Every structure is written in structure tokens, then in C-alpha cells.
Amino acid sequence: MHAFSAFAALSALAVATFTNAAPASNGRERLYARSYATGNGIDARFEFWGRTDGTGTFVKIEVLKGLFKDSPHYQGPYGYHVHTNPVGEERNCTKALAHLDPLAVTESLICDPAFPQYCQEGDLSGKHGKFNGTTSGAIETFGYSDDYLRFFPEDFSILGRSIVIHAANKTRLACGDIISTIDGTASGSFKPTHKPSKFVKHYPTVAPTNPPQVVTPFVGETFPSDDTLHNLPFPLANPALSLQEALNVELTEKTQTVWVNGSKTQAKLPVEKKSSAKPPFRGFTDKSWTWYA
């Protein structure tokens, strides 16, 4: 019942299998973070469970109130993303800057859930479906696994960042920091400490400029033709590695031959490489904490 009602509240882009409970730890340690996004009458809870065995990060969401199907003030469907910067205790959503996007996919390439390796890491609604909103404004608890959402390393980490919920016109409606005991942004009882992350220490100071032309090369289940990709107005980003492909990674840059507007050129692009480094964190076995605003 929960999975069906949650699915009905999401856009047709949603392709994940939904559930209302995180998978059991089975004695294995799990990493944990959460965000309480509020603003404009919206209250939404996001929880993130990660493992250090290559299993995808499990995301659990519940909207308590405020996401209406028909609102006189703002319209859905509502996107939601992990943004690079924290918004602070005052929840100033403009401080979040842009989506978490270490491979520079940019917002100008529309995410297709059939090819999540070519989506921005933080574009959760692009990969898993937007909120349509409901008559009551609430959406029942649902969840999904994201194979490209990482707790580590720093460049890719969701720790110390924020969640932002957007209206259809991209207005920022609600936001909240992603907090965890792992990086000191949450206390042992999971109260926000409002302290900087001890793990993510390097943040952008300005949002990147997106290419002016928005493109949708990935449509459906079929990979785009060479002709389509060669005629994009900007270089196609390198694909991300899934957690199954590489538990840990490092971010480098590489000068590559790329296609832009039907011609070959050289461009320096971010590249994700498999790393042999061990996970930097210890997690928890089954445990739960009280929610604090």
C-alpha cells in the first residue's frame, strides 16, 4: 500500500522500486545521514543509508505537509536535489548554490533515469521522479536505492551539503542541511550541531554557469546514436561509476577529444577513477534517532 501510494505521488519519470523501510543491516555497518527540509509551509524528511560493501545508497523520504497538487502560490511537479553547500540554521536556500555535480554534467543536460550514470549525482528527482504533490500536501513514506549517490570521497560526498525542494519554475521552496554524526554535523542524539562538516571542507564559492542550450539526448531505454552525441552543443560528461563498480573513487581531470556541434575538439573534463583506498568511516548497525527540527 505504501509503495503504491508513494509511486502515485511521483511523476512518470520514477523508475525505482519503492519501499517504506530501509533494508536491514543484517549485522553489517551502515552509514547514516538525514535532512529536514522546511520552508513555505513544507516539511519533508530525507534519510540516507550507505554501506561499505558496494550496495547502493538507500534514500527514504516522507513529506509531512505542504506539497500541494494545486497551490495558488507555486506549482509542481516538484524537483528535489542534493546541493553542494549547506544552508545553515536559518535555512537560506540561496546559500545551497548548485546541484552536487562533481563530473560537470550540468543542469543543461536533462537526466534520463534509464541512464543515471549520465545524470548529476545530486539530481535525485531526475533519477527517481519528481513529487507531483497531493490534495493534502503530504506524501507517504517511500524509498529507493541510488547506485551513484556516495558518502565518500569528499568530492562526491553528500555529507555537509543540503537538500533543496523546487517548484516547477525552479523557485527554491524548502531546504535543509544534510547532517550526520559521521562528520560532526549532528550530535550523538542526532540534534543538528550547526558546525561545519569535518569531512567535506572544500566548497564552491559561486555556482557554475550552465550552457545556455538545454538538451535531452537520452530518451527511453536506447542509448543515443553517435550522430546525436556528436552534435551536442557542449561536451558530454564522462559517465559516473556505480558503487558496485567502484566502492571508492577519486576525481581527476583529463584532456580528451570530444565532439561539439558536429566537430572534434579538445576539452579538459572531470573523470572518476576507481580507488583502492579503504572507506574512511565506520557505520552503525540497526539504530534509530529522534527527529529534531
N, C-alpha and C positions, 0 to 999 in steps of 0.2 A: 504494500500500500504506500509506504513512504517513498520507495523508489519510483513508483508510477506517478504520484502526485508531484514529486520534485521534477521529474522529467517533463511533465506537462507545463511546468512553470518556466522552462528554459526554451530558448529559441531552437529552431530546427537544425542549427549548427551542432547541437550537442550530440556527441557520438560515444561518450564514455558509458561504461556500465555503472549505474548509480546504486549506492547503498547508504544506509543511515548510521553506520558504525564503522570505525576504523578496524582493520584486521588485527586479530590478537597477536601479541608479541611472541607467543609460544616460547617464552623464556629468553628470546633474543632482545638485545637492547634496541630501543628506538629513540631517535632524536625527535624533539617536540618544540614547536613554536606556535604562536597564536596571534590573532589581531582582532580587535574590537573596533569596527569601523562605524562611526556615527557622523551625523550632520543632516540638516534639512529634514529632521524627523525620522531619519533612517537609523536603525540599529541592526547591525549584522555581525555575526561571529564567524571567523575563519580559523581553522585549526590545520596544522601541518605535521604529519608524522613521516620521518625518514628512517631508513635503515642503513646499515653499513655493509650490506651484502649484495648491493646492486638492484634491490627491489625499488620500484618507482615510489616517489613521494605521494603519500595519501593526503588528499585535501578534503576537509569536511566543512560544510557551510550551512549556516542557519540564518535566515533573515527574520528577526523578531517583529519588525514593523517598518512601514514607511515606503516600501517599493510597490506603488500602486499601478495597476494596469492602466487606469485612466486618471491622471492627475492634472489639475488645472495649471500647475506650476512647472512641471517637467514631464518629458515623455521618454518611454522606453522604446525598444529594448535597452537594458542597462548593461553596459560593459563593466568589467572589473579586472584589475591588473595589479601585479606587484610592481611598485615604482622604486626607483633607485635610492631615494633619500627618505629619511624619517621625517614625519610631520610635526613631532613634538607634542607636548602635553596640551597645547592649545589647538591641536588638530588643524593647522593651517595647510590645507590641501595643496596650495600652490608650491609649498616647500618640497613636495614629493618629486618634483621635476618629471622626468620621462619614465617610460616603462623600463624595467630591467631587461637589458638587451646587449649582453657582452659581445655577441657576434655581429652587431650592427646590421641586423635585418632591416630596421627602420619601420616606422608606422606606415610608410608608403607602400609596403608590400602586404597585401591583405592575407592574413593567416587562413589556411585551409586545414581543418582538423585531420584530414587524411594524410597530411604531410607535416606533422608537428616539428620535425627536425628543421624546417624552414620558417618556423614561427619565432617571434620574440619569446625568450624564456618566460618573461613576466606576463605575457598575454594569455591569461588563464581563460577568459571568456572567448577569445578567438579559438583556442584549442578545445574547449569543453562546452561552449554555449553561453549566450547572454541570458540574463534574467528578463523575462517578459513582464514581470510584475503580476500582482493578483488583486482581486477585489478588496481583500482585507489588508493588503500591504505586507503580509507575512508569507514566507516560503518555508515549507517544512525542511527539516534536516536532510541533506543528501551529501554524497561524496563520490570521489573518483580518484584514480591513480594517474599521476603525471610522470612519465618516464624521463622528462627533461628538466624537472624542477629540482634544484640542488641546494643542500645545506652548505656545501663546500665544493671548491675552494673559494677564497674571498671574492674574486671577480664574478662568480656565478651565484654566490650565496644569497638566499632570501633573508638571512639574519640581518638585523639592524636596518631594515628597509620599511616599506609601508604598503598598505592596500588602499586603493582608491576605487570608488564606485562612480561611474559616469552616467549621465543621461545620454540619450541618443545623439544629441548635438555636441557631445564630449564635455559638457559642463561637469565640473567635479562636484559631486553631491555629498559624498561621505568619505571619510578616510580614517585611518588609524595605524599606528606603528605595529610592526611585527616584533613581538617580544619573546624572549626565551631565557631560561636560566643558563643556557649554554654560553651565551655571550654577555651575561650580566645585565641585560635589559629587563629582566624580570627577577624578582626575589625568589627565595625558596618556596614561598607560598603562591607564587606567580602574580604578585602585585607588580605593576609597572614601576621600575626604578627611575625612569626618566633620565637615565645615564647613557652616555654613548656606548655603542657596541664595542666589546673588547676583541671582536673577531673582524668585523668589517670596519676598516679605519680610513679607507680612501673613497671619497665620494666626488662625483662631478659637481662643479660649481654652477654650470649652466646646462640646460637641456640641449641635446644635439639638434641640428637643423635637418628636418626630413626633406627628401627630394620632393619637388613640387607636384610631380605627377604620381597619382595613386594607381597601382597596377594589381591585377588579380591573375597571375599566371597559373596558379594551382586551383583547378576546379574539378571536383569529383575525385574519383579513385585513380584516374590515369595520369601518369607523370607527364608534364608538359613536353611538347616537341622541342627539338633543338632550335627550330625557327622561332618559336615563341620566346625561349630563353635568350636567344641571341639578339633579339630586338627589344629587350627591356631598356628603359631609359636610364638605368643605373645598374651597377654590377649586382648580380645575385650573390647574397651572402653564402659563406660556407655552411654546410649543414652541421647541426649540433650532434654530439654523440649522446646516446641514451645512457642512463645509469647502468643498464645491462652491458652495454658495450665498453663502458669505462666508469668504474666507481669513482675514481678521482681523475681530474684533468688539470691542464694548465693552459693559460691563454697566451698566445704569441701572435705576432703579425708576420705576414709573408707577402712579398710582391708576386703577383700572379698575372697571367694572361687571362683577361676577361673579355666578355662581349658586352658592348653598349651600343644601342641603336644600329645594330647590324654590322658593327666594325669591331675588330680586335684592338685592345689597348692594354696598358699595364696599370695595375692598381694594387695598393697595399691594403690587405684585408685581414681582419682578425681570424685566427684559426684556433680551434680547440684540439688539443693533443692529449692522448692518454698519458696519465701519470702513474708512476709506481708508488708514489707517496701514500702512506697509510692515512686513514681518516683521522682528522685532528681532534675528534670529540669522543667522549663516552656518552652513552644514552641512558635511558631508563627502561626497566621492564614495566609491566602494567601499573599505571599510576594515574590519578586524576587530580585536578586542582579546581578551586572555586574561581568563578569569573569575577573580575573587577573591572569597572569602567575606566 
